């Protein structure tokens, strides 16, 4: 790149045009075919704002970075929020906040670089497809540090980051944190039965029984995407989401308008797996379709049936991925129960810049021990995968 670069901080996605956002890494199916992540799309992020889910009123004030060339062209960006709490992030720092507050500090507000309410890995330091990426990532990483100092906040947290972003962030002085999720990897399977054939006999029989029991009582499964997802379907799904979310989390993050907006703006990127019994839908899960990945997100039900959650969220996602030739299923945060269903442990990465030297040193010591624990747990789980050992 040549010429001067300037970083501007804006409070809304409306400060970007959908066209210039689509030229950033990972944000557009047409422009970024090899790395498209639907959660980074202009449609998804703008829908979170327009619906009122991620706004200052809910504790998510946009502080998005725009890296511009001298002529105003967008060179890079960061989806960033000023937050008054740690909800909806899935990388937990409540203990850090409590310790700092007890010591007389103020942990909130803080800066959060993430997709609100969405624990999936993707680009965080977004780069225009026509420019040299390393220098842009470096500029954005240092821009985040400068924003911490400008606002006088405690910290900035970049969660579910990709390795290339982690390199730029750690070189800029961010601390490295790891965690685990469980993903399914499609090894070129021709069918779900082909996948089952790779499991140990006892595990294979257990999953067949589980799926059979889940669909007892006349339950049938529908895959809905595109125009099949009507407002009536959204009404049903939202009822499931609210019923289960209210019991599980206390206050679901997403409202009814959000689902209508993504239905209007990105329905071809959405898969609803809906369970039907007696002529009506009783349960469902929403998934998002990336370039080569199916991302499982929210689930809910209004009737409880044994193993139905596993069928709708995990087994059906694997079937869809195999049918559509997708390489991976990311089934959301945590959940060692996914291991027995063919999902394997995968390490997640995040980066944290903490301004206060004492808190930074304490967190650095903690993260060193935590990384070791995560690595050891990953090795242990790898030894307990359900797959057959070499024939």
Helices and strands as residue ranges (DSSP letters): E 5-10, G 13-15, H 18-22, G 38-40, H 42-50, G 56-58, E 60-62, E 64-69, E 74-78, E 80-83, H 94-102, E 110-113, E 126-127, H 133-151, E 155-158, H 163-171, E 175-185, H 192-196, H 201-214, E 220-224, G 226-228, H 231-248, H 256-266, G 267-269, E 270-277, E 280-289, E 293-301, H 308-310, I 311-315, H 316-324, E 328-333, G 336-341, E 344-354, H 357-382
